[in-house]
């Protein structure tokens, strides 16, 4: 193998191992054994486990960011944007199961920091601007847009994590249900929502 081919092979092997066992559960020895090379070859290309993991994660982040921002940048009606973003995430999961598993295993969306959480935060910021415009058009307070952006993006991201293992129903149906909840809920927004006061404290 050429150096480029060997590097690509090591990345493929490492990606599968990180998806199966996580960062902590994977060793340089295992990467080398699966690739049928000696440990020094892994160190030569990546400097160690941290180096190969960083490259794997960076590639996944770029792929997922591209899919999500591409869905948002196409523009269109807000309902179509929600639909397109949900389908982009589910499509990414379908095509890159190992990569998505790596992203969510070590930094789930529920955490405040970490690669996946940071990415979801970036997407929420983009959605926030779109929602603010929509809120103004509907006579709603645009200052509430960041809250709703987090809710929308979090809903899609957590559903994606669930679907990673569930895989039923299909992505089109899951996206349709996401849009149903997001859109039909948004359509009936109250200007100043308040709790009923009947919940237990």
CORRATA-V627529 format. One line per field, one symbol per residue. psi: psi as a letter, one per 30 degrees, with the letter a starting at -180 (. if undefined). burial: # if it has 9 or more other C-alpha atoms within 8 Angstrom, else .. Layout:
# CORRATA-V627529
psi: ???
burial: ???
This chain:
# CORRATA-V627529
psi: kleeeeeeeeeeeeeeeeeefleefkleeeeeeefhllefeeeeefgaeeeeeeeeeeeeeeeeeeeeeeeeffaakeeeeeeeeeeeeeeeeefheeeeeeefefilfflflleeeeeeeeeeeeeeeeeeeeeeeggljfffeeeeeeeeeeeeeeeeeefeeegkaleeeeeeeeeeeeefeeegkkeikllffflk.
burial: .....##.###.#######.##...#.#..###.#.#.#.###..####.###.###..##..##.###.##.....#..#############...########.####....########.##############....##..##.###.#######.##.##......#..###.###.####................
